[in-house]
């Protein structure tokens, strides 16, 4: 009789133990997993995969953008950044489609072909993947968030600097970058509007081509050879601007040429401090990438973003850059230019 009671008691205890063990190893437990930022106790936290599709990270300003996403992801925790993309528009699309097919949790992209890259964004829409346009957007599909700058106004500022530098008179050229790059085209639109308003200025070269230093160098040589009276030339990013500097050096006309880039990359700022490239629009690349990742995280958590988020930018010439570095000119509001100039002055990462 006593043995039966003990047997029944042991059976009840064993069942209770099994239930407790099952509860401990079920969903949300730490069994076989690891905890992360925001987790309570020993609960498993999912790692979210965010694709960052950029034309390239070999261009300095785009590398800064990419680094910004990495820094913000590390700050938030439990986010894996998957970087991909190519300067070639077709390869960019293929890379984008492939990463969407892997079931990512969010897609951040910067397009150089507004029409050609739309299929990837539409595919992400179809699969319920939140999409964040970073700077340059496609022409079709839905962006759940947009982080950008006022590209046309930037081009206008570049044009106004050119007009002032050449004294309101002379031949001017512009390299727009890739033909389908809506962002580069918007910069060009602002630049050309400024030049058209200058009665003594003549836009003698407005050409596609020049998305990096090498292609800009080759294109600029043709432009400079065909327009020996050229007094100024500008490009849609700082790598293009550095290619323009190289071409002007090759032609022996750097001292007589007003050259503008765009973006405020480390190498671009170093060139400006050296008095080579004369002007750029400084975009804080790290902040741009971080803002894009913040938007992705909000969307992943079920939030909605209805307004475009604009990143502050500032025009910077050699005199202003040297003054900020020396401490005789204050930093622009809400933008720590001095630290970026100090990095450029001490030697940019390769």
Beta strands, then each sheet from edge to edge (+ up, - down):
strand 1: 48-53
strand 2: 79-84
strand 3: 106-109
strand 4: 130-134
strand 5: 145-148
strand 6: 170-175
strand 7: 201-207
strand 8: 230-235
strand 9: 258-260
strand 10: 279-283
strand 11: 309-310
strand 12: 313-317
sheet 1: 2+ 1+ 3+ 4+ 5+ 11+
sheet 2: 7+ 6+ 8+ 9+
sheet 3: 10+ 12-
end
